[in-house]
Amino acid sequence: MSRSYNLNSQPKAGRFSLDYQAELNEEQYAAVCSKPGPALVIAGAGSGKTRTLTYRVAYLIEKGVEPKNILLLTFTNKASREMLERVRELVPVDISDLWGGTFHSICNRILRRHAEELGFTSSFSILDRDDQKSLINSVIADCDIDTKDKRFPKADVLLTIFSLALNTGADIPKIVDESYPYFEDWIEQIVEVGAKYTKKKLEVNSMDFDDLLLLTVKLLKNNLDLRQRYQKKFQHIMVDEFQDTNHVQSSLVNYLVAGQESIMVVGDDAQSIYSWRGADMENILSFPDRFKDAKVFRIESNYRSVPEILELSNSAIKANRKQFDKNLKAHRTGGSARPALVALDDPGAQANFVAQRVLELRDEGVELEEMAILYRAHHQSLEIQMEFTSRNIPFQITSGLRFFEQAHIKDVSAFMRFVVNRKDEVSFKRMILLLPGIGNVGADKLWRSWVATGWHQREDNPAKFSDILLDFKPPKKAQAGWEQLCYTLDELVNGGEFARPSSMVYSILEGTYDDYIRATFDNYEQRKQDIQQLMDYGEGFDDIMEFLAQLSLMSTADGDPSGKKEQPDDESVVLSSIHQAKGLEWKVVFVIWLTDGMFPNGRILDADDQDAMEEERRLFYVAITRAKDELYLTYPMINPKSYRGDLVQTPSSFLDDFPRELVEEWNVSSAPSWDDHDFGDDPF
């Protein structure tokens, strides 16, 4: 006997109806339900950008557009997943054919279909960072570059140079001249390595992430039939975070847009903060000029922050000349305290204030994970980390490792640990492995030479390390670096007496380590600032033993001395650079180190670069718009431990961009300690 079974018909596009006016505010509704054509949506901070994009997709499907004819480009996988999931919840149709994803994932899909036209096969590999470094190191070896007298940039630095050149459309010499001038003597060799690296990738049928974008653009540019096929397919294109697009991403979008130009880009020029990695704000600013009859929609209703914070935000960004005028309006009601402007005596007082206020807010019912400490550069979190550790306030860092756990801090520490404890084989080898031409075998031989001198067992210090170490036989390629290291160690133990900790750090940086970090790390300036911060920290110590003990205690503060980490607390304060904080929000935000030279950055102030200064101001704007309920702007008035002698701190110029009535100035005083009281004669 047979059984009857019926298949339910799937709803088709256009067979459902959403009440857009009920679901959206007036500004969002105007953008979502606009007619096809070029459209720029300026979506201010906290204004519901994701909601606008997802409802736009739903609206197009309801109007009869097939999902397969929609392209949604995002910058992160998380954003893509979130948007597509929301669309699935809105529309009762299958959207599996919708092309939604990051720029790289969409380009990968295209290249898998047409890789043969570029000389690759469809099974090409995608190189991660380690793969890239391995491949480029083999290229460098093939080039037979003589690095005996001067360090050649390491793979990480070369890859960053090549990436910037590709993503900005600039040539390699220009990138080196503008961002890496200390490698000018190597320009010819860098260009050679770049060309051979590109050739090598083709030979091994592999692409890196930059290639995914660049080769897709090349494919569309050179093949008219293919370009027209994708233009016909993608009848509606939407791009998220358009202010963050670079030269290649903008070109990709231009090639995919068909003659009808049904494209909607969403972004906020006031949050364009990534020029250092190739993003070009001109892409969003020039959109109305590049697309005829483009409509500009402004979404200015903010659902995140209280009015008092938004008033400050609006005022703070007005000083910028290059921008779309906008004025965020608070959806929430007012009545909260104005943002606090807090001047503190010194960095220690700043950390003390932040820690005390965090504990008070927790007692008032604000959970720790709803609080964030934001800063311009990672090294500016040092005092906060120390204060939170001493008070047992749990925290997590999104801007990098904890200060004393970073590789470059440990490298510098290794020099000091060795001169203090000359039996420390680990520190000795870490120190000399920094030299070019020395590997594990060479390091082991040099250690055995040191042990043979007997100095590892003596209690007195050598008057000069160079008198002993210069007799050793390092590899020929390492000879110059070895000699410099010997003279650097002489400065750490001058005439048998230990130098002060801050002086030791200075000698290590200037004598040996600066050259190493320039050639090794693509974020040289940041790492140098970290080491300079370590110098400042060292000013508080006269005893190198105590200094090194504190470094060890701070680096193992999360776990036991074996190095085993405890599980992170479920509830913890977030410490983050502002760049890492973009797109996030907290009830309470502290923006610290608001002094000229710290924020805005000192190099930008010295360069007197108006465009760079405007980006710094946008960074400040991003920081303050992360706060929902309370905002604290803090700065130290003096820095008494600065090795540079810059004792008096000038408040950030950004604090002059808004009327003082928009903030509440706090006068913070220190409670007297027991030592400050005069109790007369001891009665006991």
Buried (B, 14 or more C-beta within 10 A) or exposed (E): EEEEEEEEEEEEBEEBEBEBEEBBBEBBBBBBBBEBBBBBBBBBBBBBBBBBBBBBBBBBBBEEBBBBBBBBBBBEEEBBEBBBEBBBEBBEBEBEEBBBBBBBBBBBEBBEEBBEBBEBEEEBEBBEEEBBBEBBEBBBEEBEBEBEEEBBBBBBBBBBBBBBBBBBBBEBBEBBBEBBEBBEEBBEBBBBBBEBBBEBBBEEBBBBBBBBBBBBBBBBBEBEEBBEEBBEBBBBBBBBBBBBBBBBBBBBBBBBBBEEBBBBBBBBBBBBBBBEBBBBBBBBBEBBEEBEEBBEBBBBBBEBBBBBBBBBBBEBBBBBEBBBEBEBBBBBEEEBEBBBBBBBBBBBBBBBBBBEBBEEBBEEEBBBBBBBBBBBBBBBBBBBBBBBBEEEBBBBBBBBEBBBBBEBBBBBBBBBBBBBBBEBBEBBBBBBBBBBBBEEEBBEBBBEBBBEBEBBEEEEBBBBBBEBBEEBEBBEBBBBBBBBBBBBBBBBBBEEEBBBBBBBBBBBBEBBBBBBBBBBBBBBBBBBBBBBBBBBBBBBBEEBEEBBEBBBEBBBBBEEEEEEEEEEEEEBBBBBBBBBBBBEBBBBBBBBBBBBBBBBBBEBBEEEEEEBBBBBBBBBBBBBBBBBBBBBBBBBBBBEBBBEEBEEBEBBBBBEBBEEEBBEEBEBEEEEEEEEEEEEEEEE
